[in-house]
Structure formats: C-alpha cells, structure tokens
Amino acid sequence: MELSDANLQTLTEYLKKTLDPDPTIRRPAEKFLESVEGSQNYPLLLLTLLEKSQENVIKVCASVTFKNYIKRNWRIVEDEPNKICESDRIAIKANIVPLMLSSPEQIQKQLSDAISIIGREDFPQKWPDLLTEMVNRFQSGDFHVINGVLRTAHSLFKRYRHEFKSNELWTEIKLVLDAFALPLTNLFKATIELCSTHANDASALKVLFSSLILIAKLFYSLNFQDLPEFFEDNMETWMTNFHSLLTLDNKLLQTDDEEEAGLLELLKSQICDNAALYAQKYDEEFQPYLPRFVTAIWNLLVTTGQEVKYDLLVSNAIQFLASVCERPHYKHLFEDQSTLTSICEKVIVPNMEFRAADEEAFEDNSEEYIRRDLEGSDIDTRRRAACDLVRGLCKFFEGPVTGIFSGYVNSMLQEYAKNPSVNWKHKDAAIYLVTSLASKAQTQKHGITQANELVNLTEFFVNHIQPDLKSATVNEFPVLKADGIKYIMIFRNQVPKEQLLVSIPLLINHLQAESIVVHTYAAHALERLFTMRGTNNATLITAAEMAPFVEVLLTNLFKALTLPGSSENEYIMKAIMRSFSLLQESIIPYIPSVITQLTQKLLAVSKNPSKPHFNHYMFESICLSIRITCKANPEAVGSFEEALFLVFTEILQNDVQEFIPYVFQVMSLLLEMHKNEIPSSYMALFPHLLQPVLWERTGNIPPLVRLLQAYLERGASTIASAAADKIPGLLGVFQKLIASKANDHQGFYLLNSIIEHMPPESVDQYRKQIFILLFQRLQSSKTTKFIKSFLVFINLYCVRYGALALQEIFDSIQPKMFGMVLEKIIIPEIQKVSGQVEKKICAVGITKILTECPPMMDTEYTKLWIPLLQALIGLFELPEDDTIPDEEHFIDIEDTPGYQTAFSQLAFAGKKEHDPVGQMVNNPRIHLAQSLHKLSTACPGRVLSMLSTSLNAEALQYLQGYLQAASVSLL
C-alpha cells in the first residue's frame, strides 16, 4: 500500500464503517482491514491519519486500530512470518514518540500503550535511544509533553512489579535507573516547587498533580524489585516530600463529585502504597520515617469521610496499617489496649458499613459487585482493607481483638432484632465482621483453610444464617440472603456436612431470586459444594444424596438463565456443568429438554460471543450431556448430531472464531462415539477441514488435528476409497505443522494416525516424501521435542509395516542411511522418550528391528545390534532422560501474541488414550524375550555369542530376568 491520498481516503471510509452498529456494514469493513494489515506501509498510513485527519473520531479510531495492530503483530514469533516489515518497524520507532507527545490526551494514551507494547519486545536491545529521547523531553518545561513521557514510562516500567527476578531483568532495571532515576528525582523536586509557586492557580495545580501521581507510580515500579542504591541515598528527599504531600490540603484541588476520586486523593493513595512497600520490604532503611507516616496516615483515616471518592485512599491507607501491624518490628506501636480499641472503633467498624453506594452497586451494577466481592478484585474496597487489617491485628493480638469485636457483633445483632426491616445493615456488618475475624487463611479453591478458634462458626450459622435462608420469600432482604449464601461458601470446610445437606435445598430455592447477586451466589455456592472432596477422594456430596433434588436443581438452574441480567451468567453455567458431572446418569431423563435449551443458548450467544467463561462452561456442559447419555446408550449419538449440527454449521459458515475450536472438539467427541463407519454428514465436511485458512489460527490447530485423527480412526477406508484426492491435502497439513517448532508434535499426531489407520496402498506413493520432509526438518532444526516425536513415529512405522520395510525406505533415500539413524538418533536418544504408550511403541519397534530385520544379522549393521539392545534395556530400566539443552528451554511457549483466539481445552471432551500396540503386545519386556527366543531358534548360537561377548553385565542380568519371566531360553 502506497502512502497516497487515495489510500488514506479508502482507509478513512473503512474505519468509519467499523464504527457502524449494523453488523452487515461493520463486519465486511473489519474483514477488509484484517486483509490489508499485512501490507507494507499499512501502519504508517494509520499514523498519518491520526496525525493529519480533520475528523476527531477518525483520529481516535486510527489510534485504537494502530494500538491493536501493534498488539497483534509486533512480536516476532519463531517459525512464523514476520508480520511487520523491517522498514515499517524502523519508521514506527522513529516517529511514534514525538507523535505521541504532540497528540491530544485521548490519542496520547493509545500511542503510549503502543510504545509500551513495542518496548516490551524491543527495549533496550533493539530500541536503545528510547530512554534518552524520553528523558530529554523533561527539559521542555511543557507539562503536556512531560506527562506524556511519564505516562509512557509508567506503562513501560510497571511490569517490574510482577516480573520474576532474572539477570536480564536486573540489567534492564539498572540501565533504566542509571538514565532515569536522577532526572525523575529532579523533576519531582521541581514539580513540588512549582506547586507552591502556583498554589492559587487551580488549572496549573491540576496539571502538576497529574505529574506527581505519575511520578509516585514510577517510584513504586522502580523500587519494587529491590531498593536501588540511588533511592536509598535520596530517601530523605523522597520521603520528606511524600510526607508533606500526605498532610497537604488545598481547597482548589477538592472536588464536588462524590463518586470520582480527585487528584489529591489519587496522589495520597499512591503515597500510601509507596510507604507500605517500604514498610514491608525495606523496613530497616525506612524505620526513621515510619512513625511520622503512621501518624499522618492515622490522621488521614480518622478525618476522611464516607464518600465513594475516598475509597481508594482509605483502603490503601488501611492496607498500609495492615502491612505495618503484621511486622514484629512494629508490634509495639499497637500493643496498647486503648490503641486497639481506637483502631477497631474509628477505622475498622466504620469502614465495614454497607453504604448507600454499595447498595446501589448491589442492585444496579451487580456484575461489578460480584467481581469485587466474590473474586477478590475488591482489593481497593474499604471492606476488604478493613478485613485485612483485622487479620493483620489478629496475628499478634487475636484474643483482645476478638474480645473487642464480639461486643460489637452482639450489639449489632441486637439492633437488627429490634427492627429487621430498618436495621438490616447492622446484621450485614455483623456477618462481615464475623467472617473477617474467623478467617485466617483462605483459598479460592477450598474456601477458608484456617479459622480463628475463638469464633463458633456452626453456632453462628444455625442461629443467624439459616433462619434468613429458610424464610418463605426468597426476595426479601437480598443483601442478607447474599451474605448468608456467601457464609456457606466461605466456611464450607468448617460447617459440618449435615448442615451443608440442609442448605442444599435452600440454595436451590434461591436460584429463583430476582436479585442477580443472590441467584448468582446460590449457583456459585452449589458449584463449590459439589467440588468438595470427602473420603477416598470421592465427592463429599454424592449423587445419591442429591437424588431427591435433581429435577428442581436442573429446572431452577436453567430458569435462572432466563432471569433479567443473567442470560450469560458464567456462575450459573458453571453450576450446570458441575451438576451434570456430579449427577451423571441421573440426568439422562432430562437430557432432551436440557440439550434443546443448551443449543438454543449456543445459537443465541454465537451471534456475539462476549463472555469467554460462560461459553467455555456451556461447551463443557454439552460434552457432558453427550458422554453421559452415550455411555448408557451409544445409539443416542445420532440425536445429539441432529440437535447440534445446524448450529455448528452456522458457526463455521459465519466464522465465529471464538467458537470454532470448541465446535471441532465436540465434533471429535461425537465422531469418536461412532463405532466403525463415518456418517456421510461428516464426510461432506472433510474437504473443508483441510483449507489452509483454518490452519492459520493457532487456536484451531490442536482441536482440528484431533478431529482429523477421529476421521482417520473411524473411516480411513472411506477416505481411501471416496476421498483419495484429499490425501495430498492431509499430508499438506502435516507438512505445514512439521515446519513449526511450536506445532511439530501436532504434525506427528496426524502422521501417526495416517500410518496406523490408512490402508497401506493408499499412502504408498507418499511414504518416501514423508521421510525426506522429516530429514530436512532434522537437519534445519533438531529439537528434543522433535526427536522424541520422530522416534515414536519411526517405531510405529516399523510396527505397522515391519522392520525390513523401515530399513528399505531409509536406505532407498540414501545408502546406509538406516545405520546412521540407528547410530546417531535411536541409540543415543531413545532414553528421552516419555509417556507409557510412547515407550511401549518404541520398545516393540526396536524389538522388531533386533529380531525381524535380516540385515541386522549379516551386514555392516550387525555391529549396531548389541548397542541397540543395550539402549532398549536402558529404555526399560533407566530413569527417563528429561534434560533439555539450554537454548531450547524457551521454544515451546504456547503464548500467541495479540488477540488470536487461543485454544481452550475442554476437560469433558477429553480423548481416551489410545494404544496402537495394545492388542498385539501386553508386556514389552516379555515380548522382547519371546522375540529373541524366536530369533535364536532361527539362527542357533549367534544371539548367545553376541550377548556373551558384548552386552554389559547389568544389562545381561536384566535380560536374563525377562527370559525367566517369559519362561523361554536362548539357543
């Protein structure tokens, strides 16, 4: 694509169309952009548009499209074509920083993100001048430019907060500190001075405080891994200024908005975070500053109101106290009973209250409420922070803290009892307090794993939780219902099983509640109870105990999906999946109605898939329906195909990328249920599965390979007779996969199925070419994974076609090639093969080479006979060699960059492990002994003399054991 006005005009028109709500206009435009993004100059056209276009909407759209383009294509993946040509890469890096700095804020953010994506790959090695270019801009004095630099630096360096320690990372951080720490500190001091100069200028202060927030965030990122020497030497500058900013109150920076945090709140929140980082990690160096920070933060907590805009600040301030009170160093600050009472009264209890804003979120923004409350993304809520502070204080002062709070809990419950409809919030706070007091250690998977001995959880459950859940109406006091259900969920390991069994019908009943939070919690609680383990690793709650509730459980779960706001509720769908899995054959009578509802749901969501977890559990539930029903009645597979194929066809025709890998997995499961013949409906689809475009997407590869394997297992003869012209296409897929280090094992899965199942004559003409391709790949890049797969393949070939055929095909490619393969690959590498079935295939194959290949006994290959036997005994007796050469350690990273739909394995579509030599050989050691016996009968004396002169003593001893076990001897 040339950088021409005509192309800019075309691009503008298509970008406009991608914003159209009508999918018939939007989809083709998106497809067009996808089709041209591989062209040279495409990214530069986008950058030109966002710089020169007169329409703001086009500028923003071009900046978002550019960022997503960079996200998808910048990373260079091994074995895959480089998606952005080198000249474009150079031009982008040369222009993007100045362009970002001169753009309006909305576009600046997108370009700043793009720089950090490029930086993640190219900085510092391939983009050495990025830092100096950025630091030089600090001198400009223009805070729009400075904030652009700071924002970009923040998105570039924030990964230091969660990267694992490595020499590479330390080298990069050192380089950044050398170039950045001093200019950042100078900028910090200068900005603070400007704040006092412009103390009465509101618009100047806004810009300066935006800079201070970014500077404080950068301080956190640069200090996270370790305490840099520079910051230790300049701690006085940073901490004194941080402390004075914490205590600063400027009327001009106060906002009237009750919801949105202002700049002052955001800055103070970040400073609390920075202080907590130092208190936790560098307490010795930070000790001189700690007392004044504790005082400042305490005062902040006591004087800050209950408005939502202060939530982040208050929760970070409480988190600071929580991290300090857990450290033995600072224990003395909290020992005094009056201090503890004061903290409980002034900080913890007020911040556990359920406020009007929480109530609003509960009712109107339930998805966000659930995410925060259930999934622990409520790190920045007041309640979670107060809860953490309770846990922190309990570390050293469990007795006194429990004592103080027990009083509060009792008085709150008394208040509630006086007038429940008015005072229900008191009970809510009481339940929350009990939960935070009682839970010492918690995991997502098991709920509470350690509880406070001083709280009687079962008694509280029976007296205060169950009555709410037993009340006749499921819709009154929804917040207390949600609290009660959450209590069951959290303390499921502490409450006795009989109480859980009493709760199950109550939970099923609450699936009908109108409140999204209540029915979601009920579904989630059931799902968690169904995964608890009892004795002998079985589920704690059995299918038999659930028998009386099956119908009402399934009815209410599917009804819940029709409630407003829950049509794609992932918790409900996960509960459906888990119920199927627990109840097994008890669901069979309900399958016809269930599968109809699941396919209708599938059709509806395939129009616009937006909830990946929901979709995943929906496909898992479909797989479970198929498996459970067809296990009892294999003939039922036809009725599932009837129900599903129409929807599947639509998904494939409309190219719903997110669903295609799932459809292939379900189809494999269905096809594997057929016993011997492939139905014609599958054969009609077969040619389409070989289309190259399907194989371009990494997420399609594993399920497509499995589906093709199912075709080969069930209908190789049909393919050979009715679709012989498609065999080259099948081998073309193998050739594409084998060329990629990430997918070569998938290529071997396919090849092994072709060799095992296709009639020999149908692949005769291609065999030699297959081996040549494999040798070419061996020469160009020999990885451990490839060698392991190659060894399994040649041994499977030997089992299928005989050892002589293997020797002949090798030697037809190049004389004496067979000996080279034995000497250079099989003998030295066989120890690397892993997996029960894989080892067995190799053992049977090598046994055939040793005992059924005449050239091994009377040509120059004979010298390899003993080393090969020795290697086979090693495969049986030595531990697996799992060493991987250093440079290979990083190859097989399944991480596909950008937005490609990655492959999600369906657990319940699992493939049974297949053993191609199972019918023939049960015990490969005994098989070796019997085969050697047969060989020694054919040429008496030869085998024994070779063994006695060359085989090492330990291997000989093992071999004698095999011969004894097989009750045979050698002649």
Residue pairs with C-beta under 8 A, 6 or more apart in sequence:
1 7
1 36
1 39
1 40
1 41
1 42
1 45
2 41
3 41
3 44
3 45
3 48
7 45
8 45
8 48
8 49
8 52
11 45
11 46
11 49
11 62
12 49
12 53
12 55
12 58
14 29
14 32
14 33
15 29
15 33
15 49
15 58
15 61
15 62
15 65
16 57
16 58
16 61
17 25
17 26
17 28
17 29
18 26
18 29
18 30
18 33
18 61
18 65
19 26
19 57
19 61
20 26
20 29
33 65
36 42
37 69
37 72
37 73
37 83
38 83
40 85
40 87
40 88
41 88
42 69
42 88
43 66
43 69
43 70
43 84
43 88
43 92
44 88
44 91
44 92
46 62
46 65
46 66
46 69
47 62
47 66
47 92
47 95
47 96
47 99
49 58
49 59
49 62
50 58
50 59
50 60
50 62
50 63
50 66
50 99
50 103
50 107
51 99
51 103
53 59
53 62
59 107
60 106
60 107
60 110
63 103
63 106
63 107
63 110
63 111
64 110
66 110
66 111
66 114
67 110
67 111
67 113
67 114
67 117
68 898
68 899
70 92
70 114
70 117
70 118
71 114
71 117
71 897
71 898
71 899
72 83
72 897
72 898
72 899
72 900
73 83
73 84
73 897
73 898
74 84
74 117
74 118
74 121
74 897
75 121
75 897
75 898
76 82
76 121
77 742
77 896
77 897
78 741
78 742
78 891
79 739
79 740
79 741
79 742
80 740
84 92
92 118
93 118
93 122
93 127
93 130
96 111
96 114
96 115
96 118
97 115
97 130
97 133
97 134
97 152
99 111
100 107
100 108
100 111
100 112
100 115
100 148
100 152
101 108
101 137
101 144
101 145
101 148
101 149
102 145
103 111
105 144
108 148
108 151
109 151
112 148
112 151
112 152
112 155
113 155
115 130
115 152
115 155
115 156
116 152
116 155
116 156
118 127
119 127
119 130
119 156
120 156
120 159
123 130
123 131
123 156
123 172
124 130
124 131
124 172
124 175
131 175
131 176
131 179
131 180
132 179
134 149
134 152
134 153
135 149
135 179
135 180
135 183
137 145
137 146
137 148
137 149
138 146
138 149
138 183
138 186
138 187
140 146
143 207
143 208
143 210
143 211
144 207
146 187
146 211
147 207
147 210
147 211
147 214
150 211
150 214
150 215
150 218
151 214
153 180
153 214
153 218
154 214
154 217
154 218
154 221
157 176
157 218
157 221
157 222
158 217
158 221
160 169
160 173
160 221
160 222
160 224
160 225
161 220
161 221
161 224
163 169
163 225
165 225
169 225
170 225
173 222
173 225
173 228
176 222
177 222
177 228
177 230
180 222
181 222
181 228
181 230
181 231
182 230
184 215
184 218
184 219
184 222
185 230
185 234
185 237
185 238
187 211
187 215
188 212
188 215
188 237
188 238
188 241
189 237
189 241
191 208
191 211
191 212
191 215
192 212
192 241
192 245
194 204
194 208
195 205
195 208
195 209
195 212
198 204
198 205
198 208
199 205
199 250
199 252
200 252
201 252
202 252
202 253
205 250
205 252
205 253
205 263
206 253
206 263
209 253
209 263
209 264
209 267
210 263
212 245
212 267
213 263
213 266
213 267
213 270
216 242
216 267
216 270
216 271
216 274
217 270
219 231
219 238
219 274
220 270
220 273
220 274
220 277
222 228
222 231
223 231
223 274
223 277
223 278
224 277
227 281
227 282
227 285
231 238
232 285
235 285
235 286
235 289
239 286
239 289
242 271
242 274
242 275
243 289
243 292
243 293
243 296
245 267
245 268
245 271
246 268
246 271
246 272
246 293
246 296
246 297
246 300
247 296
247 299
248 264
249 264
250 264
253 262
253 263
253 264
254 262
254 264
255 262
255 309
257 309
258 307
258 308
258 309
259 307
259 308
259 309
259 357
260 309
261 269
261 309
261 310
261 311
261 312
261 313
262 309
265 309
265 310
265 312
265 313
266 312
266 313
268 300
268 313
268 317
269 312
269 313
269 316
269 317
270 316
272 297
272 313
272 316
272 317
272 319
272 320
273 316
273 319
273 320
275 286
275 293
275 297
275 320
276 316
276 319
276 320
276 323
276 324
278 285
278 286
278 289
279 286
279 290
279 293
279 320
279 323
279 324
279 327
279 330
280 323
280 327
283 290
283 327
283 329
283 330
287 329
290 324
290 330
291 333
293 320
294 321
294 324
294 333
297 317
297 320
297 321
298 321
300 313
300 317
301 314
301 317
301 318
301 321
301 346
301 347
302 346
302 347
304 310
304 313
304 314
304 317
306 350
306 353
306 355
308 355
308 357
311 380
311 381
311 382
312 380
314 351
314 382
314 385
315 379
315 380
315 381
315 382
315 384
315 385
316 380
316 385
318 347
318 351
318 382
318 385
318 386
318 388
318 389
319 385
319 388
319 389
321 343
321 347
321 389
321 392
322 385
322 388
322 389
322 391
322 392
323 392
324 330
324 333
325 331
325 333
325 334
325 389
325 392
325 393
325 395
325 396
326 392
326 395
331 396
333 339
334 340
334 343
334 393
334 396
334 397
335 397
337 400
340 393
340 397
340 400
340 401
340 404
341 404
343 389
343 393
344 401
344 404
344 405
344 408
347 386
347 389
348 386
348 389
348 390
349 408
349 429
349 433
351 382
351 383
351 385
351 386
352 382
352 383
352 386
352 387
352 429
352 432
352 433
352 436
353 425
353 429
354 425
354 428
354 429
354 479
358 369
359 479
361 368
361 369
362 369
362 478
362 479
362 482
362 515
362 517
363 515
366 515
366 516
366 517
366 520
366 565
367 516
367 565
369 517
370 516
370 517
370 520
370 521
370 571
371 377
372 378
372 381
372 384
373 486
374 486
374 521
374 524
376 384
376 444
378 384
383 432
386 436
387 432
387 435
387 436
390 401
390 405
390 433
390 436
390 437
391 436
391 439
391 440
393 401
394 401
394 402
394 437
394 440
394 452
398 452
398 454
399 454
401 437
402 437
402 452
402 454
402 455
405 433
405 437
408 430
408 433
409 430
409 433
409 434
412 426
412 427
412 429
412 430
412 433
413 426
413 427
413 430
413 464
415 423
415 426
416 423
416 424
416 426
416 427
416 430
420 427
420 477
424 477
424 479
424 480
425 479
427 464
427 480
427 483
428 479
428 480
428 483
430 464
431 464
431 465
431 480
431 483
431 484
431 487
432 483
434 455
434 460
435 486
435 487
435 490
437 452
437 455
438 448
438 451
438 452
438 455
438 457
438 491
438 494
439 448
439 450
439 451
439 452
439 490
439 491
440 448
440 450
440 451
440 452
441 448
441 449
441 450
442 448
442 449
442 490
443 449
446 493
447 489
447 490
447 491
447 492
447 493
447 528
448 490
448 491
448 493
448 494
449 493
451 457
451 491
451 494
457 491
457 494
457 495
458 494
458 495
458 496
458 499
461 487
461 488
461 491
461 495
461 499
462 499
465 483
465 484
465 487
465 488
466 484
466 499
466 502
466 503
466 506
468 477
468 480
468 481
468 483
468 484
469 481
469 484
469 485
469 503
469 506
469 507
469 510
470 506
474 481
474 509
474 510
474 512
474 513
474 518
475 513
475 514
475 515
478 513
478 514
478 515
478 517
478 518
481 510
481 513
481 515
481 518
481 521
482 515
482 517
482 518
482 521
485 507
485 510
485 518
485 521
485 522
485 525
486 521
486 525
488 495
488 500
488 503
488 507
488 525
488 529
489 521
489 524
489 525
489 528
492 500
492 528
492 529
492 532
493 532
497 534
497 540
497 541
500 529
500 540
500 541
501 541
501 545
503 525
503 529
504 526
504 529
504 541
504 546
504 549
505 549
505 552
507 522
507 525
507 526
507 529
508 522
508 526
508 549
508 552
508 553
508 556
509 556
510 518
510 519
510 521
510 522
511 519
511 522
511 523
511 526
511 556
511 557
511 559
511 560
511 572
512 519
512 556
512 559
512 560
513 519
513 522
514 563
514 564
516 563
516 564
516 565
516 566
516 569
519 560
519 563
519 566
519 572
520 566
520 569
520 571
520 572
523 557
523 560
523 569
523 571
523 572
523 574
523 575
524 571
524 574
524 575
526 553
526 575
526 578
526 579
527 571
527 574
527 575
527 578
529 540
529 541
530 539
530 541
530 575
530 578
530 579
530 581
530 582
531 539
531 578
532 539
532 540
532 541
533 539
533 540
534 540
534 541
534 542
539 582
541 582
543 582
543 583
543 584
543 586
546 553
546 582
546 583
546 586
547 586
550 583
550 586
550 587
550 590
551 590
553 579
554 576
554 579
554 587
554 590
554 594
557 572
557 575
557 576
557 579
558 576
558 594
558 597
560 566
560 569
560 572
561 567
561 569
561 572
561 573
561 597
561 601
566 572
567 604
568 605
568 610
568 611
568 614
569 614
570 611
570 613
570 614
570 617
573 613
573 614
573 617
573 618
573 621
574 613
574 617
576 617
576 621
577 617
577 620
577 621
577 624
577 908
579 587
580 587
580 621
580 624
580 625
580 628
581 624
581 908
584 628
585 628
585 631
585 632
587 594
587 625
587 628
588 628
588 629
588 632
591 625
591 628
591 629
592 639
594 625
595 622
595 625
595 640
595 643
595 644
596 643
598 618
598 621
598 622
598 625
599 622
599 643
599 644
599 647
601 618
602 618
602 622
602 647
603 647
603 650
605 611
605 614
605 615
605 618
606 647
606 650
606 651
606 654
606 656
606 659
609 615
609 656
609 658
609 659
612 658
612 904
615 658
615 659
615 662
616 662
616 904
616 906
619 662
619 665
619 666
619 906
619 909
620 906
620 907
620 908
620 909
622 644
622 666
623 665
623 666
623 669
623 906
623 908
623 909
624 908
625 640
626 637
626 640
626 666
626 669
626 670
626 673
627 669
627 908
629 636
629 640
630 636
630 637
630 640
630 673
634 673
634 675
637 670
637 673
637 674
640 670
641 670
641 679
641 681
644 666
644 670
645 681
648 663
648 666
648 667
651 659
651 660
651 663
652 660
652 663
652 688
657 697
657 699
657 901
658 901
660 694
660 697
660 699
660 700
660 901
661 699
661 700
661 702
661 703
661 901
661 903
661 904
662 703
662 904
662 906
664 700
664 703
664 704
664 706
664 707
665 703
665 706
665 707
665 905
665 906
665 909
666 906
666 909
667 682
667 707
667 710
668 703
668 706
668 707
668 709
668 710
668 909
668 911
669 909
671 678
671 682
671 707
671 710
671 711
671 714
672 710
672 713
672 714
672 911
672 912
674 714
676 714
677 714
677 715
677 718
678 711
678 714
678 715
678 718
682 711
682 715
683 715
683 718
683 722
683 723
686 711
686 719
686 723
686 726
687 723
687 726
687 729
688 694
689 704
689 707
689 708
689 711
690 726
690 729
690 730
690 732
690 733
692 732
692 736
694 700
694 704
695 701
695 704
695 733
695 736
695 737
697 900
697 901
698 742
698 743
698 894
698 896
698 900
698 902
698 903
699 896
699 900
699 901
699 902
699 903
699 904
700 903
701 737
701 743
701 746
701 903
702 746
702 903
702 905
703 903
705 737
705 746
705 749
705 750
706 749
706 911
708 730
708 733
708 750
708 753
709 749
709 750
709 753
711 719
712 719
712 753
712 754
712 756
712 757
712 758
713 753
713 757
713 914
716 757
716 758
716 759
717 759
719 726
719 727
719 758
719 762
720 727
720 758
720 759
720 762
724 762
727 758
727 762
727 763
727 766
728 766
730 750
730 754
731 754
731 766
731 769
731 770
733 747
733 750
734 747
734 750
734 751
734 754
734 770
735 747
735 773
736 747
737 743
737 744
737 746
737 747
737 750
738 744
738 747
738 748
738 751
738 773
738 774
738 777
739 777
740 747
741 781
741 783
741 785
741 786
741 891
741 892
742 891
742 892
742 893
742 894
744 777
744 783
744 785
744 786
744 789
745 785
745 789
748 789
748 790
748 792
748 793
751 770
751 793
752 792
752 793
752 796
752 916
754 763
755 763
755 793
755 796
755 797
755 800
756 796
756 800
756 916
760 800
760 801
767 809
768 809
768 812
768 813
771 809
771 810
771 813
772 813
774 790
774 793
775 813
777 786
778 786
778 790
778 825
783 888
783 891
784 832
784 884
784 885
784 888
785 888
785 891
785 892
787 825
787 829
787 832
788 829
788 832
788 833
788 834
788 838
790 825
791 825
791 826
791 829
791 830
791 832
791 833
791 842
792 833
792 838
792 841
792 842
794 806
794 821
794 826
794 845
795 841
795 842
795 844
795 845
795 846
796 841
796 845
796 916
797 805
797 806
797 845
798 805
798 806
798 845
798 848
798 849
799 841
799 844
799 845
799 848
799 916
799 917
799 920
800 916
802 848
802 852
803 845
803 848
803 849
803 852
803 853
803 856
804 852
804 853
804 854
804 855
806 818
806 849
806 853
807 818
807 849
807 853
807 855
807 856
807 861
810 817
810 818
810 821
811 817
811 818
816 860
818 855
818 861
819 860
819 861
819 864
822 849
822 861
822 864
822 868
823 864
823 867
826 846
826 868
826 871
827 864
827 867
827 868
827 870
827 871
828 871
830 842
830 846
830 871
830 872
830 874
830 875
831 871
831 874
831 875
831 878
831 880
831 881
832 880
832 881
832 882
833 839
833 842
833 875
833 880
834 880
834 882
837 913
837 914
837 915
837 916
839 875
839 924
840 915
840 917
840 921
840 924
841 916
841 917
842 875
843 872
843 875
843 876
843 924
843 925
843 927
843 928
844 917
844 920
844 921
844 924
844 927
846 868
846 871
846 872
846 875
847 872
847 924
847 927
847 928
847 931
848 931
849 856
849 868
850 856
850 865
850 868
850 869
850 872
850 928
850 931
850 932
850 935
851 931
851 932
851 934
851 935
852 931
852 935
855 861
856 862
856 864
856 865
856 868
857 865
857 939
857 942
865 946
866 946
866 947
866 950
866 951
869 951
869 955
869 959
870 951
870 952
870 955
872 928
873 955
873 958
873 959
874 955
876 924
876 925
876 958
877 958
894 902
896 902
921 927
925 962
925 965
926 962
926 965
926 966
928 962
929 959
929 962
929 963
929 965
929 966
929 968
930 966
930 968
932 943
932 959
932 963
932 970
933 963
933 966
933 968
933 969
933 970
933 971
935 943
936 942
936 943
936 944
936 970
936 971
937 971
940 971
941 971
943 970
943 971
944 970
944 971
947 956
947 959
947 970
951 959
963 969
963 970
